[in-house]
C-alpha cells in the first residue's frame, strides 16, 4: 500500500475510536481529511480494488455523521476495528504492493519506450497495408534521478488488464496492484555518461505476455551496466499501445502440437529481434535523431557485445536467432522448448539453457516430448551449459510469482520464495553474460 492508502486506513480507525455525538467538530475534521486523502489517492495513484472496503467505510461514516446517528458502542468499535485490520492486512498479503526488490548493481536505472518500424516487412496480422511495428522498452544505467518520477510496472496498465482478461480468462483487476506499482527505475532519466560504450541485452517475453514480465531481471542487468531492450511482439502481447494511440490488440493463438505451426510464429519473433537490432545499429550510428531523447544513445552501444535472452517462447526465439544471425554473440533460453532450427543448424556462440526443476517439468507420461526437449537443448547448448534450478516451475522465471502467494498455493509457481529464486536466476545470468561480454 502507498502512503495515502495507509493514511486513509489510520484516519478511519481514529474516526471509529473518537465517534461521539458531542464531538462532531472533530469527526467533521477527520472525515474532511479522509475525503482529501481519498481525492489525492484517486488523482495520483488511481483506485485499487483491495481499497474498496475503505472507500465504503468513508462513505458510510459520512452518511452516519450527516444523519447524526447515535454513538458507537465499545463492542461495535472493537468489531469495526477488527474488520478494518482484516481488510487492511488480508489484501496486502494476498496481493502485495511494491513487490520488486531493489537491483543490486552500482547504477540506478532509467527507462524509456520507443516505437520501431521495419519498412522491409509487411504486417501479416493486419487487414491494412502496413509495415511491422514494434514497441520496445529500454532499461539503462543512469546517475541523474533528481526530480525524475519512478516508472510504472506497465506503461498502460488498464489496457494490459483488459487484454489480459480477454486472452487468459483471468479477471484483470486481480493484477491491478501489481501492474500499477512503481518500479525502482526512473522514467526518461538520462543515460549514464561515460567514455566506454555499454553492452546490450535483448529480452523477449513468453507467449501471451509482454516486455514488462521480467522486471526482476532487466532492472538487475541495467544496474550492472547493461542496456536492456525488451520487445513487445505485436499482436502476441497484451497491453501494446503505439505513440499514435493505435492499439493492435492480441490475436487468439493457442499452442499447437504441430512444431511446424509453432515454428512459423517463432520465425516472426526472431525477425522482430533482428529488426530491433537493425534499429539499434542505426541509432548507435546517429541515423535516428528524430527524437531528441535518442541522441544520448549515439555511440554508447557496443555492437560487438550483444546478447539475447528470453523466457519460454522468447527463449526459443533467442536460440533460433543466434543460429541465423551472428550479430548476437551470447544467448540464454529460460525454460523454453526450442522451436525453430537452432538444434538443426547449431549455435557457435555461447548459449546457456536454464530449465525448471526436472521433476516438475512435465508429466512423466509425456516421454516423447521430454526426449525431444532434452535432445534439442543439448544440441544447442551442450551438456555443460544446461542448468536446472531445483524447486522451480515454468513461471518462476518471470515476475509472476511476485503477484501473490496464491500462485504457489495453486501450484502455478514453485514453493521456494520468489525473491530467492530470482536472486539465483540473476546470479546465473550475470555470471554468464559477464564472462562472455565483459
C-alpha positions in Angstrom: 0.0 0.0 0.0 1.2 3.5 -0.7 1.4 6.2 2.0 -2.0 7.8 1.1 -3.7 4.4 1.5 -2.1 3.8 4.8 -3.1 7.3 5.9 -6.7 6.7 4.9 -6.9 3.5 7.0 -5.4 5.2 10.0 -7.9 8.1 9.7 -10.8 5.7 9.5 -9.6 3.9 12.6 -9.2 7.1 14.6 -12.7 8.2 13.4 -14.2 5.0 14.8 -12.4 5.4 18.2 -13.5 9.1 18.7 -17.0 8.7 17.4 -19.2 10.6 20.0 -22.2 12.8 19.3 -20.7 15.6 21.4 -17.5 15.7 19.2 -19.0 16.5 15.8 -16.4 19.1 15.1 -13.6 16.5 15.5 -15.5 14.0 13.3 -16.1 16.6 10.6 -12.4 17.4 10.5 -11.5 13.7 10.4 -14.0 12.9 7.6 -13.0 16.0 5.6 -9.4 14.8 5.8 -10.4 11.3 4.7 -12.0 12.7 1.6 -9.0 14.9 0.9 -6.7 11.8 1.2 -9.1 9.8 -0.9 -9.2 12.5 -3.6 -5.5 12.7 -3.9 -5.2 8.9 -3.9 -7.5 8.7 -6.9 -5.7 11.5 -8.7 -2.1 10.3 -8.1 -2.5 6.5 -7.9 -5.9 5.7 -9.2 -8.3 3.4 -7.3 -7.5 -0.2 -6.3 -9.9 -3.0 -5.6 -8.4 -4.0 -2.3 -9.2 -0.5 -1.0 -13.0 -0.7 -1.8 -13.9 -1.6 1.8 -12.1 1.5 3.0 -13.9 3.7 0.4 -17.2 2.3 1.7 -16.1 2.9 5.3 -15.6 6.6 4.4 -18.9 6.9 2.7 -20.7 5.1 5.5 -19.2 7.3 8.2 -20.0 10.4 6.2 -23.7 9.4 5.9 -23.8 8.5 9.5 -22.4 11.9 10.5 -24.9 13.8 8.3 -27.7 11.9 9.8 -26.2 12.3 13.3 -27.0 8.7 14.2 -26.0 7.8 17.8 -22.7 6.6 19.0 -20.6 3.5 18.5 -20.8 1.1 21.4 -17.5 -0.3 22.7 -18.4 -3.7 21.1 -19.2 -2.1 17.8 -16.0 -0.2 17.8 -14.0 -3.3 18.6 -15.7 -5.2 15.8 -15.2 -2.3 13.3 -11.5 -2.1 14.1 -11.2 -5.9 13.7 -12.7 -5.8 10.2 -10.7 -2.7 9.4 -7.5 -4.5 10.3 -8.6 -7.6 8.4 -9.4 -5.7 5.3 -6.0 -3.9 5.7 -3.8 -7.0 6.2 -5.5 -9.7 4.1 -5.5 -8.0 0.6 -2.0 -6.6 1.4 -0.8 -10.2 2.0 -2.7 -11.9 -0.9 -2.0 -9.1 -3.4 1.0 -7.2 -2.1 2.1 -3.7 -3.3 5.6 -2.9 -4.4 7.0 -6.4 -4.5 10.0 -5.8 -6.7 13.4 -5.8 -4.9 15.9 -3.1 -5.4 18.5 -4.0 -8.0 21.9 -4.7 -6.5 24.2 -3.1 -9.1 26.3 0.1 -8.8 24.0 2.1 -11.0 20.5 3.5 -10.8 18.2 2.6 -13.7 16.4 4.7 -16.2 13.8 3.6 -18.7 12.0 4.8 -21.8 9.8 3.2 -24.5 10.1 3.7 -28.3 8.4 2.5 -31.5 10.4 0.6 -34.1 9.0 0.3 -37.6 10.6 -2.1 -40.1 9.7 -0.8 -43.5 11.1 -4.0 -45.1 8.5 -6.2 -43.5 4.7 -6.3 -44.1 2.4 -6.9 -41.2 0.8 -10.3 -41.6 -1.9 -9.8 -38.9 -3.4 -6.6 -40.2 -6.0 -6.1 -42.9 -4.5 -2.8 -43.8 -1.3 -2.4 -45.8 1.2 -1.5 -43.2 4.7 -2.4 -42.1 5.7 -4.3 -39.0 5.5 -2.1 -35.9 7.0 -2.9 -32.6 7.1 -1.3 -29.2 10.4 -1.6 -27.2 11.3 -0.6 -23.7 14.9 0.3 -22.8 16.3 0.0 -19.3 19.8 1.5 -18.8 22.3 2.8 -16.2 21.8 6.4 -15.1 23.1 8.6 -12.3 20.7 11.6 -12.7 17.5 10.8 -10.9 16.7 14.1 -9.1 13.2 15.3 -9.9 12.6 12.2 -12.0 9.4 10.2 -11.4 9.6 6.5 -10.9 8.2 4.5 -13.8 5.1 2.2 -13.5 5.4 -1.5 -13.9 3.5 -1.2 -17.2 3.1 1.9 -19.4 -0.6 1.2 -20.0 -1.9 -0.9 -17.0 -5.6 -0.6 -17.7 -5.2 -1.7 -21.3 -3.0 -4.6 -20.3 -5.5 -5.8 -17.7 -8.3 -5.6 -20.2 -6.5 -7.6 -22.9 -5.0 -10.0 -20.3 -8.5 -10.9 -19.3 -9.6 -11.4 -22.9 -6.6 -13.6 -23.6 -6.5 -15.7 -20.4 -9.9 -15.5 -18.9 -8.4 -14.4 -15.5 -10.0 -11.3 -14.1 -7.6 -8.5 -14.9 -8.4 -6.5 -11.8 -6.6 -9.1 -9.7 -3.4 -7.7 -11.4 -4.2 -4.1 -10.5 -1.9 -3.7 -7.5 0.9 -5.4 -9.4 0.9 -3.7 -12.8 0.2 -0.2 -11.3 3.1 -0.3 -8.8 6.1 2.0 -9.1 9.3 0.2 -10.0 12.9 1.1 -9.0 13.6 2.8 -12.3 13.2 6.4 -13.4 11.2 7.4 -16.4 13.2 9.2 -19.1 16.2 9.7 -16.9 19.4 10.4 -19.0 21.8 7.6 -19.9 24.9 7.4 -17.7 27.6 9.5 -19.3 30.8 7.5 -19.6 33.6 7.1 -22.2 33.1 3.3 -22.7 30.0 2.1 -24.6 27.6 -0.3 -22.9 26.9 -4.0 -23.9 23.3 -4.5 -24.9 20.9 -7.3 -23.9 17.7 -8.1 -25.8 14.8 -9.6 -23.9 11.8 -11.5 -25.3 8.7 -12.4 -23.3 6.7 -15.6 -23.2 3.7 -16.5 -25.3 0.8 -14.2 -24.3 2.9 -12.0 -22.1 4.8 -8.7 -22.7 8.0 -6.9 -22.3 7.3 -6.0 -18.6 7.2 -9.6 -17.4 10.8 -9.9 -16.1 11.4 -6.6 -14.3 13.2 -8.6 -11.6 15.9 -9.4 -14.2 16.1 -6.5 -16.6 16.4 -4.0 -13.7 19.2 -6.0 -12.3 21.1 -6.2 -15.6 20.7 -2.4 -16.2 22.0 -1.7 -12.6 25.2 -3.7 -13.5 26.0 -1.7 -16.6 23.9 -3.2 -19.4 21.5 -1.6 -21.8 18.5 -3.9 -21.9 15.9 -3.8 -24.7 12.6 -5.5 -24.1 10.4 -6.3 -27.2 6.7 -6.4 -27.3 6.0 -8.9 -30.1 3.0 -7.1 -31.7 -0.3 -9.0 -31.8 1.1 -11.6 -29.3 1.5 -9.1 -26.4 -1.4 -7.7 -24.3 -1.2 -4.0 -23.5 0.7 -2.8 -26.6 -0.1 0.8 -27.5 1.8 2.8 -30.1 2.7 6.5 -29.7 -0.1 7.5 -32.1 -2.6 5.7 -29.8 -3.0 2.7 -32.1 -3.9 -0.4 -30.2 -3.2 -3.5 -32.3 -4.8 -5.9 -29.8 -4.0 -9.6 -29.3 -4.6 -12.4 -31.7 -6.0 -15.6 -30.2 -3.3 -18.2 -30.9 -3.1 -21.4 -28.9 -0.1 -23.6 -28.7 -0.1 -26.4 -31.3 1.4 -29.8 -31.0 2.5 -29.3 -34.6 6.0 -27.9 -34.4 5.8 -26.5 -37.9 2.9 -24.3 -36.9 4.9 -23.0 -33.8 8.0 -22.6 -36.0 6.2 -20.0 -38.1 5.3 -17.9 -35.1 8.9 -18.3 -33.9 10.4 -17.1 -37.1 8.3 -13.9 -36.8 9.6 -13.3 -33.3 13.1 -13.9 -34.5 12.7 -11.4 -37.3 11.3 -8.9 -34.7 14.6 -9.2 -32.7 16.7 -8.8 -35.9 14.5 -5.8 -36.9 15.2 -4.2 -33.5 18.9 -4.9 -33.8 18.9 -3.1 -37.2 17.2 -0.2 -35.5 19.8 -0.2 -32.7 22.6 -0.1 -35.3 21.1 2.9 -36.9 20.5 4.5 -33.6 24.1 3.9 -32.5 25.4 5.3 -35.7 23.4 8.5 -35.4 20.9 7.6 -38.1 17.9 8.1 -35.8 17.8 11.6 -34.4 14.1 12.4 -35.0 13.6 12.1 -31.2 15.8 14.3 -29.0 15.9 11.6 -26.3 17.6 9.2 -28.8 20.6 11.3 -29.3 22.1 10.3 -25.9 22.4 6.7 -27.2 24.5 7.6 -30.2 27.9 5.8 -29.9 27.0 4.5 -26.5 26.1 0.9 -27.5 28.8 -1.7 -28.0 27.6 -3.6 -31.0 30.3 -6.2 -30.5 28.7 -7.2 -27.2 25.1 -8.1 -28.0 23.2 -10.7 -26.0 19.7 -12.1 -26.5 17.8 -13.7 -23.6 14.2 -14.8 -23.3 11.7 -16.7 -21.3 9.6 -19.6 -22.6 8.7 -18.9 -26.3 11.0 -15.8 -26.0 13.9 -18.2 -25.0 13.1 -20.3 -28.1 13.3 -17.2 -30.2 16.7 -16.4 -28.7 18.1 -19.8 -29.6 16.8 -19.7 -33.2 18.0 -16.1 -33.7 21.6 -16.9 -32.6 21.6 -19.8 -35.1 20.8 -17.5 -38.0 22.3 -14.1 -37.0 25.9 -13.9 -35.9 25.5 -10.3 -34.7 24.1 -11.8 -31.5 27.2 -13.0 -29.6 25.6 -14.6 -26.5 22.2 -16.1 -25.7 20.1 -17.5 -22.8 16.9 -19.6 -23.0 15.0 -19.7 -19.8 12.7 -22.8 -19.8 11.6 -22.6 -23.4 11.1 -25.5 -25.8 13.5 -24.6 -28.6 11.2 -24.5 -31.6 12.9 -23.4 -34.9 16.1 -24.6 -36.5 18.6 -23.9 -33.7 19.1 -27.6 -32.9 19.4 -28.4 -36.6 21.8 -25.6 -37.6 23.7 -25.5 -34.3 24.9 -22.4 -32.4 28.5 -21.4 -32.5 28.1 -18.6 -29.9 28.0 -19.3 -26.1 24.4 -20.3 -25.3 23.0 -21.1 -21.9 19.8 -23.0 -21.3 18.2 -22.7 -17.8 15.4 -25.1 -17.1 12.9 -25.6 -14.2 13.1 -28.5 -11.8 13.3 -31.6 -14.0 10.9 -33.4 -11.5 8.3 -30.7 -12.1 8.9 -30.0 -15.8 6.2 -32.0 -17.5 4.1 -35.1 -16.9 6.4 -38.1 -16.9 4.0 -39.9 -19.2 4.9 -37.5 -22.0 8.2 -39.2 -22.6 8.4 -38.3 -26.3 8.2 -34.6 -25.5 10.9 -34.9 -22.8 13.2 -36.8 -25.0 12.9 -34.3 -27.9 13.3 -31.4 -25.4 16.5 -32.7 -23.9 17.9 -33.7 -27.3 17.3 -30.1 -28.7 18.7 -28.2 -25.7 21.7 -30.5 -25.6 22.4 -30.0 -29.3 22.1 -26.2 -28.8 23.9 -25.6 -25.5 25.9 -28.7 -24.9 25.5 -30.6 -21.6 27.8 -28.2 -19.7 25.7 -25.2 -20.5 22.4 -26.6 -19.2 21.3 -25.7 -15.6 18.3 -27.0 -13.8 17.2 -24.9 -10.8 15.8 -27.2 -8.1 12.3 -26.3 -6.9 11.3 -24.0 -9.8 8.5 -24.3 -12.2 8.0 -22.6 -15.5 6.5 -19.3 -14.4 9.2 -18.8 -11.7 11.4 -17.4 -14.5 9.2 -14.3 -14.7 7.7 -11.8 -12.3 4.5 -13.8 -12.0 5.2 -15.4 -8.5 5.6 -11.9 -7.1 1.9 -11.3 -7.9 0.5 -13.3 -5.0 1.4 -16.2 -2.7 -1.8 -17.8 -4.2 0.2 -18.7 -7.3 2.3 -21.0 -5.2 -0.7 -22.5 -3.3 -2.3 -23.3 -6.6 0.8 -25.0 -8.0 1.3 -22.3 -10.7 4.7 -21.5 -9.3 7.2 -23.3 -7.1 7.4 -23.4 -3.3 10.6 -21.5 -2.9 10.2 -17.8 -2.1 10.3 -15.8 -5.4 13.0 -13.4 -4.2 15.3 -16.4 -3.6 14.6 -17.9 -7.0 15.0 -14.6 -8.7 18.3 -13.9 -6.9 19.6 -17.3 -8.2 18.4 -16.6 -11.8 20.0 -13.1 -11.7 23.3 -14.5 -10.4 23.4 -17.2 -13.1 22.5 -14.7 -15.8 25.0 -12.1 -14.7 27.9 -14.5 -14.4 27.3 -15.9 -17.9 26.9 -12.5 -19.6 29.9 -11.1 -17.7 32.1 -14.0 -18.7 31.3 -13.6 -22.4 30.6 -9.9 -22.8 32.6 -8.1 -20.2 
